[in-house]
């Protein structure tokens, strides 16, 4: 009896140790279930090529305030590596503000901003990938092979010929926004060009930027080195500026070495058990991958998901009522109202706030909104957003959310049905999204330059 008992005890101990080992190293629930539609690993052939010399020039241009109306803001102010290529604010503060990130002020006195930037500043990771064929939250910039410029842009026939990528085309347009970089006509020549009703705002602003670059000897030398066709200062064109910035962004922020990427290449230990459970939910029950698909986790399409609207919204320049109709603003199609572009989820844990209006400041908050958009919209509160306070600006922040008819239209356009997840499942989903973080990609390959040719301060 004693011997048999000892054998049973030994067997029980062995079985227990085996189960412990299996629990530690065996497949998770996510791995036991066949997960469909996992993306292919990101490889260099998924990106457009770039020129290293032009990328180096683009780095200087990206961080140089010289190209802004009042020479006080650069591309990097709203797309800074310290904030994972964004600015940490729900809605950006453009020309007139001071500082960076959540410490950026709205200015004061004559420099007080007229309104916030209408939409959230997106991060720039992987925009050099070939699959990105439209940019901006509403996709108003698109590749169009039938157009002489190769792109359908807000500038229409004034879009310059010779742009090499859609990122290069995108670099042109913050220069022409009074709230982003140009400023007011009473302040500088770029602002005056925008306000001149007898001129051509696109060409006139770009022409003035060209003149500033031509007057800087260092830039002239850099442009001559980067572009063989430039023999002298007068040969510098806005398309050269755009292509240099485009090559820089393409080369600088490539995110492809997250734990999820290691998992895709065969390292099944790259994700924790909780993250693997979240992976299974992402591609299964939670249905996230129906829109966030492919290697960059976006279907490159537009969807209406009842995202709360805060701030001024992006509308036509002379439109008084500031209802942001999303994709419809670019297509003029009723069925596109309140649709916004599916963002890539690469480094999503670092790029809060979320949504076209930056309505959600936490990853869990925006995940729960996707699980029940109507409930999220109805219970949304402005108290949680990241917006530097100001009496006049703050009154505008909640204007749309107080409009009963507009609220109804936004909710009616929603296409997502509620999905029931418990708190443990939500936590697992958030854990998986954190596994999309590639910390090595955040600072960029070249980083922030020590100085820029204009000699102006760098953010």
NORVEN-V998320 format. One record per residue. N is the residue number from 1. NEAR is the number of other C-alpha atoms within 10 Angstrom. D_CENTER is the distance of its C-alpha to the mean C-alpha in Angstrom with 1 decimal. Layout:
# NORVEN-V998320
n={N,N}
near={NEAR,NEAR}
d_center={D_CENTER,D_CENTER}
This chain:
# NORVEN-V998320
n={1,2,3,4,5,6,7,8,9,10,11,12,13,14,15,16,17,18,19,20,21,22,23,24,25,26,27,28,29,30,31,32,33,34,35,36,37,38,39,40,41,42,43,44,45,46,47,48,49,50,51,52,53,54,55,56,57,58,59,60,61,62,63,64,65,66,67,68,69,70,71,72,73,74,75,76,77,78,79,80,81,82,83,84,85,86,87,88,89,90,91,92,93,94,95,96,97,98,99,100,101,102,103,104,105,106,107,108,109,110,111,112,113,114,115,116,117,118,119,120,121,122,123,124,125,126,127,128,129,130,131,132,133,134,135,136,137,138,139,140,141,142,143,144,145,146,147,148,149,150,151,152,153,154,155,156,157,158,159,160,161,162,163,164,165,166,167,168,169,170,171,172,173,174,175,176,177,178,179,180,181,182,183,184,185,186,187,188,189,190,191,192,193,194,195,196,197,198,199,200,201,202,203,204,205,206,207,208,209,210,211,212,213,214,215,216,217,218,219,220,221,222,223,224,225,226,227,228,229,230,231,232,233,234,235,236,237,238,239,240,241,242,243,244,245,246,247,248,249,250,251,252,253,254,255,256,257,258,259,260,261,262,263,264,265,266,267,268,269,270,271,272,273,274,275,276,277,278,279,280,281,282,283,284,285,286,287,288,289,290,291,292,293,294,295,296,297,298,299,300,301,302,303,304,305,306,307,308,309,310,311,312,313,314,315,316,317,318,319,320,321,322,323,324,325,326,327,328,329,330,331,332,333,334,335,336,337,338,339,340,341,342,343,344,345,346,347,348,349,350,351,352,353,354,355,356,357,358,359,360,361,362,363,364,365,366,367,368,369,370,371,372,373,374,375,376,377,378,379,380,381,382,383,384,385,386,387,388,389,390,391,392,393,394,395,396,397,398,399,400,401,402,403,404,405,406,407,408,409,410,411,412,413,414,415,416,417,418,419,420,421,422,423,424,425,426,427,428,429,430,431,432,433,434,435,436,437,438,439,440,441,442,443,444,445,446,447,448,449,450,451,452,453,454,455,456,457,458,459}
near={6,6,8,9,10,11,12,11,12,12,12,12,12,12,12,12,12,12,13,12,11,12,12,11,12,13,15,19,14,19,15,10,11,11,14,10,12,14,14,12,17,20,10,10,9,14,18,16,16,19,15,14,16,22,23,21,22,25,23,22,25,27,25,27,25,22,26,25,28,19,18,23,28,25,22,22,30,26,23,26,20,15,21,25,23,24,29,30,28,30,28,32,32,30,30,23,21,19,14,21,20,16,12,19,20,24,18,11,7,9,15,14,22,19,20,26,23,23,22,25,28,24,26,23,25,24,27,26,22,14,17,19,17,23,19,17,22,25,23,18,22,19,18,14,10,9,14,13,20,20,25,22,23,14,16,12,13,13,21,21,13,15,22,20,25,25,27,24,27,21,19,22,18,16,24,23,22,24,21,28,26,29,29,23,16,10,14,15,19,29,24,21,24,22,16,12,9,7,12,14,20,21,18,18,23,22,15,17,21,21,15,13,24,20,12,13,13,14,21,20,15,17,28,17,15,20,15,8,11,17,14,12,19,13,16,21,19,21,21,22,25,26,27,33,28,30,27,30,25,25,24,24,25,24,23,24,17,21,22,24,23,16,17,17,13,9,12,18,13,18,21,16,23,20,24,26,21,28,26,25,22,21,20,18,14,22,14,19,20,15,17,20,19,19,21,24,20,21,19,20,15,19,19,23,25,27,27,27,27,25,28,23,24,18,16,12,6,6,9,8,11,16,20,25,21,26,25,19,20,16,14,12,10,11,12,20,21,27,28,23,22,21,23,23,19,26,23,20,21,21,22,27,28,25,24,28,27,27,28,25,19,16,21,16,15,20,21,18,22,20,20,17,25,23,15,20,20,13,10,16,14,15,7,12,18,20,24,18,12,12,7,10,18,17,11,16,21,17,16,21,20,10,11,9,10,15,17,11,13,22,20,14,17,17,14,15,12,15,14,13,15,8,10,11,17,19,18,22,27,21,23,26,23,21,25,22,23,20,14,14,20,24,17,21,13,13,13,19,13,9,13,21,15,19,10,15,15,17,18}
d_center={71.1,69.8,68.8,67.1,65.1,64.0,62.9,60.8,59.3,58.4,57.0,54.9,53.6,52.6,50.9,49.0,47.9,46.8,44.7,43.1,42.3,40.8,38.7,37.4,36.9,37.2,34.6,32.5,32.5,29.2,31.0,34.1,32.3,31.3,27.6,26.8,23.8,22.6,20.5,21.9,21.1,18.6,20.8,20.7,22.0,18.8,17.3,18.6,21.1,20.7,23.4,23.6,25.4,22.9,20.1,22.2,22.7,19.0,18.5,21.1,19.7,16.1,17.8,20.6,21.1,23.7,21.7,21.0,23.8,25.3,24.2,22.5,18.8,16.7,13.3,13.1,14.0,10.6,8.8,11.5,12.4,14.4,11.4,9.6,7.7,6.9,10.1,11.3,12.2,12.1,12.3,12.3,15.7,16.2,19.6,22.4,20.7,21.6,20.2,16.8,14.8,16.7,19.8,18.7,21.4,21.8,24.6,28.2,31.1,30.4,27.0,25.8,22.7,23.6,20.7,17.2,14.2,14.1,10.6,8.0,6.1,2.3,3.3,5.5,7.6,10.0,9.2,12.9,13.9,16.4,15.2,12.2,14.4,12.5,9.4,8.5,8.6,12.2,12.5,14.8,14.4,16.0,18.2,21.8,24.6,27.2,25.9,27.6,24.4,22.8,20.1,20.1,18.6,19.3,21.9,23.8,26.8,25.9,23.0,24.5,25.9,25.0,21.2,20.6,17.1,14.5,12.3,15.6,15.9,12.6,13.8,16.7,15.5,14.4,18.0,19.4,18.0,20.6,18.4,15.7,18.0,21.3,23.1,26.3,29.3,31.6,29.8,29.1,29.6,26.0,26.2,29.6,28.5,26.0,28.8,31.6,32.6,34.8,32.3,29.3,26.2,24.0,26.6,28.1,25.0,24.2,27.9,28.0,25.1,27.2,30.2,28.6,27.7,31.2,32.9,31.5,33.7,31.3,28.6,31.3,32.4,28.9,28.2,31.7,31.1,27.7,29.0,32.7,33.2,32.7,36.3,36.1,33.9,34.5,32.9,29.4,27.3,23.8,23.0,23.8,21.4,18.6,19.6,19.8,16.3,15.1,17.3,16.1,12.4,13.8,16.2,14.5,11.7,13.2,13.0,16.1,18.5,17.8,20.8,19.7,19.9,23.3,24.4,23.6,25.8,28.7,28.5,29.1,29.4,25.9,24.9,27.0,29.1,26.8,23.7,25.7,26.7,23.1,22.5,25.4,24.2,20.7,22.5,25.4,26.3,22.9,22.0,18.2,18.5,19.7,16.1,14.2,16.4,16.9,16.1,12.3,12.8,11.9,14.6,12.7,14.6,14.5,16.1,17.6,17.6,18.9,15.9,17.5,17.2,17.5,18.0,19.0,16.9,16.3,19.7,22.0,23.2,26.6,25.9,27.3,26.1,22.4,21.6,18.1,19.0,15.6,16.2,19.8,19.1,18.5,21.1,23.7,24.4,25.4,24.2,20.6,20.6,18.0,16.1,12.3,10.3,10.2,6.8,7.6,9.2,9.7,10.2,9.4,12.4,11.2,7.9,9.9,10.3,9.2,9.6,9.2,11.6,10.8,14.2,14.3,14.3,15.6,14.8,18.2,17.8,15.0,17.0,20.1,18.7,18.0,21.5,23.0,20.8,23.9,25.2,21.8,21.7,25.4,25.2,22.1,22.9,21.5,23.1,20.2,17.4,16.4,17.7,20.3,23.4,25.5,28.2,27.3,23.5,23.9,26.2,23.6,21.0,23.1,24.6,23.1,23.6,27.2,27.8,29.7,29.5,25.8,25.2,27.5,25.7,22.3,24.1,26.1,23.2,21.8,22.3,21.9,25.2,25.7,25.8,28.1,27.1,29.0,27.7,28.4,26.4,23.4,23.7,23.9,20.8,18.8,20.6,19.5,15.8,16.6,18.1,14.9,14.5,15.4,16.4,17.8,14.5,13.0,15.3,15.1,18.3,19.6,18.2,19.0,22.1,25.2,25.7,24.8,27.5,27.6,28.7,26.4,24.9,21.6,19.1}
